[in-house]
Amino acid sequence: MTFTEREKFIYHAATLMTMQIMSKEFNLTPIDVHKLISLIRNNRCRQLKDEQIDKIYDDVEEEVLLANAVYEMKDGEVFTH
């Protein structure tokens, strides 16, 4: 079974978000998320329309923000409420 175009985009968006956070956290070269999303769309998710890409990215971003409250670090261990 293969990923749908939407699933591929979600995977790549999550990876880019992680890379963006890590580059800021460790003072690495910043990444151009918009440029990379364009590359992903043109090479991996060609059937998705711009509106779909924007909506999916917004949904992933919202989920990341909402999930932040669920995960906390305590003495180096991740735990959930």
N, C-alpha and C positions, 0 to 999 in steps of 0.2 A: 504494500500500500504506500502511496506517495502523499506528500503534503498537498493541500489545495494551495492556490495562489495566495489566499488570505492567510493561511497558516504559515506559509513561507515568509510573508511580509511580517507577521507577528514575531516570528523567530528572529528575523534580521533587525526589526525595530528594537526588540529587547536587547539584542547584542549591541546595537549602536548606543542605546541608552546606557548600558553598562560601560562601554568604552568611553563614553563622554564623561561619566562620573569618575572613572578611574583616571582619565587624563587630567581632570581638575584636581583630584585628590593627591596625585603623585607628581604634580607639576610637569606632566608630559606634554608633548606637542598636542595642541587642541585639534579636535576633529571637526570637520564641516559636515554636520548631520544632514543638512538639506541636500548637499551635493551627493553624499553617500546614499540617501534615500532615492534620489533621482537615478543613480546607478543601479540600485536594487530593482527599482520599478522597470527600468529599461532592459535589465538582463535576467531577472528572476521572476518578476511579477507583471509581465507585459499586459495581461488581460484586465488588470485592475485599473479603474479610472481614477483620475486625480481626486475626485470627491471621496471615493472609497478609501484611498490611501490616507487622506486627511482625517477621515472619520476613524479609521482603524488606529492611526497613530494617536489621536486624541483619546480614544478608549484605552489604549495600552498605558498612556501617560497617566490617565485618571486612576487606573487600577494600581499603578505603582504608588501613587500618592496615597490612595486609600489603604493600601496594604502596609504602608510604613508603620501605621499604628499597631498592626498585628505583630510585627517582628521587632523585638528589642534585644539588645545585647546586655548580658549580665555576666560579668567575670569571664568574658570571652565565649560564652555559650549563647546560642540562639534559642529562644523559647517563645511560645505563643501564649496568648491570654486565653 
